Amino acid sequence: MADDDRDTVRREFDEAVNMSAAELERWLQTDESQSVGQRSGGSGESTGHESGRRIVELLRAEEGDLTDDDHAHMRKVHGYVRRHLAQEPQKEDVETSRWRYSLMNWGHDPLKK
């Protein structure tokens, strides 16, 4: 991946992920975090929860240590957050919504300014 592409991916990831590694790590340990998301492959862990664990690692990694696979996941995170934000529920309390909980598994708290 070219350096310009890596810079763009990093910038978009940083825009999408508004939780710190410590905040996300604490969130992932909650029942609410583990109650949402699509489970795949018979695993007890949802796709978003698994992604959240990887995001914690990415947030703690040095830029020079990131691989093309890491950048691909960062791009995936940005895309997921962008798409999911567009689906904000209109008729439920966002603070305790599955929508918010799912976004938080991907490192974005829509209530955080």
C-alpha positions, 0 to 999 in steps of 0.5 A: 500500500502506498504511503498516501493511501496509508495516510488516508486510511489512518486519517479516516480511521481516526475520524471514525474511532472516537474512543480511546483504547482504554475506553473501548477495552472497558466497553468490550467487557460489558454485558451490553457490548456482548449482547449485540452483533452478528455471530459467525462461524459458531463462535460466541463472539460477534463480528463487531466485538472481535473487531473491537478487540482488534481496534484496541490493538491498532490504537496501541500500535506504532504507525510503523508496525502496521501491516497492509492487513491492519490498514485493510481492517482500519478501512473496514472500520471506517466504512462500517461506522459511516454506514451505521451512522446513517442508520440512526434510529428515530424512535428509540432512546439512542443512549441504550440502543442496540445501534449505539452499542454496536457502533461502540463495539467498532470504537465509535460512541455516537454520543461522544462529542 
